[in-house]
Amino acid sequence: MIDPQTSMGSVRLKVADLDKMVTFYRDVIGLQVLEKSADTITLGTPTRPLVHLHHLPNGHFRRHH
């Protein structure tokens, strides 16, 4: 069993399609955009950043890795 005082920090993900991933985390998961720059977007709750998406130019999707 996990200790009740255990908490999880934010995650940083490199993504090929930044717009698509922002749409997913915002519209499907329900997170809010907290910060936005040219190649990085931070999403989370009003008081806590949870996901940092960093655009990886020329990135590609790899299945089953």
C-alpha positions in Angstrom: 0.0 0.0 0.0 1.2 3.5 -0.8 1.7 5.9 2.1 -1.2 8.4 2.3 1.3 11.3 2.3 2.8 10.3 -1.0 2.3 12.8 -3.8 3.1 13.0 -7.4 4.9 15.9 -9.1 4.4 17.2 -12.6 5.4 15.3 -15.7 7.3 16.6 -18.7 6.5 15.1 -22.1 8.1 15.7 -25.5 5.4 15.7 -28.2 5.4 15.8 -31.9 1.9 17.5 -32.2 1.6 20.1 -29.5 -1.8 21.3 -30.5 -3.3 17.8 -30.6 -1.9 17.0 -27.1 -3.1 20.3 -25.6 -6.6 19.5 -27.0 -6.5 16.1 -25.4 -5.3 17.2 -21.9 -7.6 20.2 -21.9 -10.8 18.8 -23.5 -10.6 15.1 -22.5 -8.7 15.2 -19.2 -10.1 18.6 -18.1 -6.8 20.4 -17.3 -6.4 24.1 -17.8 -3.6 25.8 -19.8 -1.5 27.6 -17.2 1.4 28.8 -19.2 2.2 29.0 -22.9 5.3 29.8 -25.0 6.3 29.1 -28.6 7.2 25.4 -27.9 6.1 24.6 -24.4 2.6 24.5 -22.7 2.0 23.8 -19.0 -1.4 22.4 -18.0 -2.9 21.6 -14.6 -5.4 22.8 -12.0 -5.6 26.5 -11.0 -3.2 25.9 -8.1 -0.9 23.1 -9.5 0.9 22.5 -12.7 0.7 18.8 -13.7 1.8 18.4 -17.3 4.5 20.2 -19.2 4.3 19.6 -23.0 7.4 20.4 -25.0 7.2 20.4 -28.8 9.7 18.1 -30.4 10.2 19.3 -34.0 10.2 16.4 -36.5 9.2 14.1 -33.7 7.4 10.9 -34.7 5.0 8.5 -33.0 6.5 5.1 -32.1 3.9 2.3 -31.4 4.4 -0.1 -28.5 7.5 1.5 -27.0 
